[in-house]
Amino acid sequence: MRLKRYTLVAMFIILALVFAGCAQATPEPAEEPAGGEPAGVEEPAEGKVFTIGVLGPFTGPSARTGEEFRTSSEMALEAIDYTIGDYTIEVVWIDSQSDPEKATRAYEEAIVQDGVQAGAINWHSSVSVAVMEVTAKHKVPHFFGFGATEVVNEKFESDPEKYGYWTSKGWPTPVKLTVGYVEALEGAIAAGVWTPESKTVAIYGEDTDWGRSFGEGLAGQLEEVGWEVVDRQYFPIEQTEFYPTLNSFKDQGVALVAGTSTAPPSISAFIKQADEVGLESLIIADGLGWVGEWYDLTGDASNYVIDQIPGFASDAAKEFAAAFEEKSGLQPSPSSGGLSFDGMNFFIKVLQTTYADFGELSKETVYQTVQDKVWTGELTYTAEDGAIVMQEYNFSDPPDPIVGGDYYTFPVLQYMDGDQVYIFPESIAESDLMVP
């Protein structure tokens, strides 16, 4: 009996091993479809990312302008769904804080740590001059920086191979635009609309590359047509108290006070305090209208003040302004929100062209497109492409855009009761110069 019991146990063990072996048998391979891949198996697509940096004063004295940069850039990128070809566009917001040293550190960090391969936009001239060293060091092309100072041009031209990575300026050197002020004022004097007792001017402005470039450029142009510069006052960008300066201008009895600031708190304080001290001079405040709330900031103190601001004239521009306000709750300025929208869209066109030509996006291929097509004038951005501020952005004489005619130009206007009234050029003038 014991032998039979052992025999039965052995048979059960053998049968169990046989069944286990059948259960672990290798399955037959699945039939392959015509394309050669196993049926039911999908290879995951490899995601490609191209990282761009948007440089702006997102905090600090010009943060209001930074808000316009961010909103307009987002609107342009949302329109293409942050996609070019098979690349996803990722954005690093580089905060300049209106400070060259801080901007330089932030930009280098964005390249080294965040992988930025190309950049766009910027507000301050002093920041542009400083950051040019970073883009040159890392060979990262940057587009449409607004820093207008001629120092950027001098640096670019001193070594184009090195500094050409600061590929294009969204604002030409001041003297290319300030001549409009001179022509408007001289035309009014010649027509008898304005008869100043003397052709005397006091120059003022923020103590930055931009402020001095604007002030000295305009001063030189005025002197060429017989004006006498009797005073120059430059101040820190964050300054908001101007009573001593303005009283000095008043005591000197100058006919014209002319200058600029990129910080809304500063320029609006200057205008309000000029009204408070009873300054009777005609005032050029270049940049007062760089934020949409200029009238909220100054009220009727802005009456008769002269500025250079393009307008939202076309249907496309008006649609942009309405969409911008709906998205952000802010009124855009053509000079910051409008120009940065055009600048970002031009940048997108460069990236799209690069992808179409090379099949890839890299800092090398993007820069090659700049050399081959942007600097030759083959690749421009026009109203037909969707530009809303200028008729055409053409960089065939880099780094400045071509100025004048149907290219890049600013009309001269005066503020009156919250409205902007164009006074020059004659082709679009709505009024003669209005004198206080």
C-alpha positions in Angstrom: 0.0 0.0 0.0 2.8 2.4 0.9 4.4 1.8 -2.6 1.1 2.4 -4.4 0.6 5.7 -2.4 4.1 6.9 -3.4 3.5 5.9 -7.0 0.2 7.9 -7.2 1.9 11.0 -5.6 4.7 10.8 -8.2 2.2 10.6 -11.0 0.4 13.7 -9.7 3.7 15.7 -9.5 4.6 14.7 -13.1 1.2 15.8 -14.4 1.4 19.2 -12.5 4.8 19.9 -14.0 3.5 19.1 -17.5 0.6 21.5 -17.1 2.8 24.2 -15.7 5.2 23.9 -18.7 2.2 24.3 -21.1 1.1 27.5 -19.2 4.6 29.1 -19.6 5.0 28.3 -23.3 6.1 31.2 -25.5 3.2 32.7 -27.4 3.3 32.9 -31.2 4.5 36.3 -32.5 1.8 38.7 -33.6 1.4 39.3 -37.3 3.1 42.4 -38.6 1.1 45.0 -40.5 2.2 46.1 -43.9 4.3 48.9 -42.4 6.5 46.4 -40.6 5.5 47.4 -37.0 3.9 44.7 -34.7 0.1 45.0 -34.7 -1.2 47.1 -31.8 2.2 48.6 -30.9 2.7 52.4 -31.3 6.0 54.1 -31.0 5.7 57.3 -28.8 6.6 60.5 -30.6 9.6 62.3 -29.3 8.7 65.8 -28.1 10.9 68.6 -29.4 11.2 71.8 -27.4 12.7 75.2 -28.4 13.1 77.6 -25.5 13.0 81.3 -26.0 13.5 84.1 -23.6 11.4 87.3 -23.4 13.4 90.1 -21.7 11.5 92.9 -20.0 11.1 95.0 -16.9 8.6 92.7 -15.2 9.3 94.3 -11.8 10.8 97.7 -10.9 10.0 101.3 -12.0 8.9 100.2 -15.5 6.9 97.2 -14.5 3.8 98.6 -16.2 5.6 98.4 -19.5 6.6 94.8 -18.6 3.0 93.9 -18.3 2.4 95.1 -21.8 5.4 93.0 -23.1 4.1 89.9 -21.3 0.5 90.2 -22.5 1.3 91.0 -26.2 3.9 88.2 -26.3 1.4 85.7 -24.9 -1.2 86.8 -27.5 1.3 86.3 -30.4 2.4 82.9 -29.1 -1.2 81.8 -28.3 -2.1 82.5 -31.9 0.3 79.7 -33.1 -0.6 77.5 -30.1 3.1 77.7 -28.9 4.0 75.4 -31.8 6.3 75.7 -34.8 6.5 72.5 -36.9 7.0 69.6 -34.5 8.5 71.9 -31.8 6.8 73.2 -28.7 7.8 76.8 -27.9 8.6 77.2 -24.2 9.0 80.7 -22.7 11.3 82.0 -20.0 10.4 85.4 -18.7 13.7 87.2 -18.1 13.2 90.1 -15.6 15.6 93.0 -16.3 14.2 95.0 -13.3 15.3 98.1 -15.3 18.9 97.4 -14.1 21.7 96.4 -16.4 23.6 94.3 -13.9 20.5 92.4 -12.7 19.4 91.9 -16.3 22.8 90.5 -17.3 22.7 87.9 -14.5 19.1 87.0 -15.2 19.8 86.5 -18.9 22.9 84.3 -18.3 21.0 82.2 -15.9 18.2 81.8 -18.4 20.7 80.5 -21.0 22.7 78.3 -18.7 20.0 76.9 -16.4 16.8 77.2 -18.5 18.2 76.4 -21.9 17.2 79.6 -23.7 18.4 79.4 -27.3 17.0 82.7 -28.7 15.5 85.8 -27.1 13.3 88.7 -28.0 12.2 92.2 -26.8 13.7 94.5 -24.2 12.9 98.0 -23.0 15.9 99.9 -21.7 18.9 101.1 -23.7 21.3 100.5 -20.8 20.1 96.9 -20.4 20.6 96.3 -24.2 24.2 97.6 -24.0 24.9 95.3 -21.1 23.1 92.1 -22.3 24.8 92.3 -25.7 27.9 90.8 -23.9 25.8 87.8 -22.8 24.3 87.1 -26.2 27.8 87.4 -27.7 29.3 85.1 -25.2 26.8 82.3 -25.6 26.0 83.0 -29.3 22.3 83.4 -28.7 20.4 85.5 -31.2 18.2 88.2 -29.7 15.5 90.1 -31.7 13.7 93.4 -31.5 15.3 94.9 -28.4 13.8 98.3 -27.9 17.1 99.9 -26.5 17.4 102.7 -28.9 20.7 104.3 -27.9 23.4 104.8 -30.6 25.7 103.0 -28.2 24.1 99.7 -29.3 24.8 100.6 -32.9 28.4 101.6 -32.1 29.0 98.3 -30.3 27.3 96.3 -33.1 29.4 98.0 -35.8 32.6 97.7 -33.8 32.6 93.9 -34.2 29.5 92.5 -36.1 30.8 88.9 -35.8 30.7 89.2 -32.0 27.9 91.5 -31.4 25.7 90.6 -34.3 23.8 88.3 -32.0 21.9 91.4 -30.9 20.3 91.0 -34.3 17.8 93.9 -34.5 16.4 96.8 -32.6 12.7 97.5 -32.2 13.4 101.2 -31.9 15.9 103.1 -34.0 18.5 105.6 -32.6 16.7 108.6 -31.2 18.0 111.2 -33.7 16.3 109.3 -36.5 12.9 110.1 -34.9 13.5 113.3 -32.9 13.9 115.3 -36.1 10.1 115.1 -36.3 9.8 117.3 -33.2 12.2 119.9 -34.7 10.3 120.0 -38.0 6.9 120.3 -36.3 8.1 123.2 -34.1 10.0 125.0 -36.9 7.0 124.6 -39.2 4.7 126.2 -36.5 7.1 129.1 -36.0 7.3 129.7 -39.8 3.5 129.6 -40.1 3.1 132.1 -37.3 1.2 129.6 -35.2 3.8 129.9 -32.4 5.9 133.0 -31.7 8.2 132.3 -28.7 10.0 135.3 -27.2 13.3 133.5 -27.7 14.3 130.1 -29.0 15.6 128.8 -25.7 15.3 125.2 -24.5 16.0 123.2 -21.3 16.8 119.5 -21.8 15.8 117.0 -19.1 15.6 113.2 -18.9 16.5 110.0 -17.0 20.2 109.5 -16.5 20.5 106.4 -18.7 21.8 105.6 -22.1 18.4 106.2 -23.5 17.7 109.5 -21.7 21.0 111.0 -22.7 20.9 109.8 -26.2 17.5 111.3 -26.7 18.3 114.6 -24.9 21.6 115.2 -26.6 20.4 114.1 -30.0 17.4 116.5 -29.8 19.6 119.3 -28.4 22.0 119.0 -31.3 19.2 119.1 -33.8 17.6 122.2 -32.2 20.9 124.0 -32.1 21.4 123.4 -35.8 18.2 125.5 -36.5 19.1 128.3 -34.1 17.9 127.2 -30.6 20.0 127.9 -27.5 20.2 125.1 -24.9 20.3 126.9 -21.6 20.1 124.0 -19.2 20.4 120.2 -19.0 19.1 118.2 -16.1 19.4 114.4 -15.9 18.0 112.4 -13.0 17.7 108.8 -11.6 15.1 106.7 -13.4 13.2 106.2 -10.2 13.0 109.9 -9.3 9.5 111.3 -8.8 10.2 114.7 -7.2 11.0 117.5 -9.6 10.0 120.8 -8.0 13.5 122.4 -7.8 14.2 121.5 -11.4 10.9 122.8 -12.7 11.1 126.0 -10.7 14.6 126.6 -12.2 13.2 126.1 -15.7 10.4 128.6 -14.9 12.9 131.2 -13.5 15.0 130.9 -16.7 11.9 131.6 -18.8 12.7 129.0 -21.4 10.3 128.7 -24.3 10.7 124.9 -24.6 11.3 122.1 -22.1 12.2 118.8 -23.8 13.1 115.4 -22.5 12.1 111.8 -21.8 11.7 109.0 -19.2 10.9 105.4 -19.6 9.3 105.1 -16.2 5.6 106.0 -16.0 5.8 107.2 -12.3 8.6 109.5 -13.2 7.3 111.1 -16.4 3.8 111.5 -15.1 5.1 113.2 -11.9 7.2 115.5 -14.0 4.1 116.6 -16.0 1.8 117.1 -12.9 4.4 119.1 -11.0 5.1 121.3 -14.1 1.5 122.2 -14.0 1.6 122.8 -10.2 4.5 125.2 -10.4 2.9 127.1 -13.3 5.6 126.3 -15.9 4.4 128.1 -19.1 7.0 126.5 -21.4 5.9 124.2 -24.2 6.8 120.7 -23.1 8.0 117.7 -25.0 7.6 114.6 -22.9 8.7 111.8 -25.1 7.2 108.6 -23.7 4.3 110.0 -21.7 1.9 107.8 -23.8 4.0 104.6 -23.5 1.3 103.3 -21.2 -2.4 103.4 -22.0 -3.3 105.1 -18.7 -1.3 108.3 -19.3 -4.4 110.5 -18.8 -5.3 108.7 -15.6 -1.8 109.4 -14.4 -1.7 113.1 -15.3 -5.2 114.4 -15.9 -5.4 117.9 -17.6 -1.8 118.6 -16.6 -1.0 116.8 -19.9 -2.8 119.4 -22.0 -0.6 120.8 -24.7 2.2 118.3 -24.0 3.9 117.1 -27.1 4.9 113.4 -27.7 5.6 111.0 -30.5 3.3 108.0 -30.5 2.0 105.9 -33.3 -1.6 105.0 -33.3 -3.9 102.0 -33.5 -5.3 103.1 -36.9 -6.1 99.9 -38.8 -8.9 97.5 -38.1 -6.3 94.8 -37.1 -4.7 97.2 -34.7 -8.1 98.1 -33.1 -9.0 94.4 -32.8 -5.6 93.8 -31.1 -6.2 96.7 -28.6 -9.7 95.3 -27.7 -8.4 91.8 -27.3 -5.5 93.0 -25.2 -7.7 94.9 -22.9 -10.1 92.0 -22.5 -7.2 89.7 -21.7 -5.3 91.9 -19.3 -7.7 94.6 -18.1 -5.2 97.2 -19.3 -5.2 99.7 -22.1 -2.3 99.0 -24.4 0.0 101.7 -25.8 1.0 101.4 -29.4 4.6 102.1 -28.4 5.0 99.2 -25.9 2.1 96.8 -26.3 1.7 97.3 -30.0 5.4 97.3 -30.9 6.1 94.3 -28.8 3.2 92.4 -30.4 4.7 93.2 -33.8 8.2 92.3 -32.6 7.2 89.0 -31.2 5.3 88.2 -34.4 8.3 89.1 -36.5 10.4 86.8 -34.2 7.9 84.0 -34.8 8.1 84.5 -38.6 11.9 84.2 -38.3 11.5 80.9 -36.4 8.9 79.6 -38.9 11.2 80.5 -41.8 14.1 78.8 -40.1 12.1 75.6 -39.6 10.9 75.6 -43.2 14.5 76.0 -44.5 16.4 73.8 -42.1 13.8 71.4 -40.7 15.1 72.2 -37.2 15.3 75.0 -34.7 18.6 75.8 -33.0 20.4 78.9 -32.1 22.7 78.2 -35.0 20.0 77.8 -37.7 18.1 80.8 -36.4 21.1 83.0 -36.6 21.8 81.7 -40.1 18.4 82.8 -41.1 19.2 86.3 -39.7 22.3 86.5 -41.8 20.8 85.1 -45.0 17.4 86.6 -45.0 16.7 89.3 -42.3 19.9 91.4 -42.8 19.5 91.1 -46.6 15.9 92.5 -46.5 14.5 89.3 -48.0 12.7 88.5 -44.7 10.6 91.5 -43.4 7.4 91.8 -41.4 4.6 93.9 -43.0 1.0 95.0 -42.5 0.1 92.2 -44.9 1.7 89.7 -42.5 -0.2 91.2 -39.7 1.9 94.1 -38.4 -0.4 96.6 -36.6 1.9 99.6 -35.8 4.3 100.1 -38.7 3.8 99.3 -42.4 7.0 97.3 -42.6 9.9 96.2 -40.4 13.0 95.9 -42.5 16.4 95.3 -41.1 18.5 95.4 -44.2 20.8 98.0 -42.5 21.1 96.4 -39.1 20.7 96.8 -36.2 18.2 99.6 -36.8 15.0 99.2 -38.7 14.7 101.3 -41.9 13.1 104.6 -40.9 10.7 106.8 -42.9 8.0 106.6 -45.5 6.2 103.3 -45.5 8.6 101.7 -43.0 9.2 102.8 -39.4 8.0 106.3 -38.4 6.4 108.1 -35.5 4.0 111.0 -35.9 4.1 114.0 -33.5 1.0 114.7 -31.4 -0.3 116.9 -28.6 -2.4 115.8 -25.7 -5.6 117.6 -25.0 -8.4 116.7 -22.6 -7.4 113.0 -22.7 -7.2 112.9 -26.5 -4.2 112.5 -28.7 -4.2 115.1 -31.6 -1.8 114.6 -34.4 0.1 117.7 -35.5 2.8 116.3 -37.8 3.4 115.3 -40.5 1.0 117.4 -42.5 -0.4 114.4 -44.3 -2.1 113.1 -41.1 -2.3 116.4 -39.1 -5.6 116.9 -37.3 -4.6 120.3 -36.0 -1.9 123.0 -36.0 0.4 123.1 -33.0 -1.7 124.3 -30.0 0.1 126.8 -27.7 -0.8 127.2 -24.0 
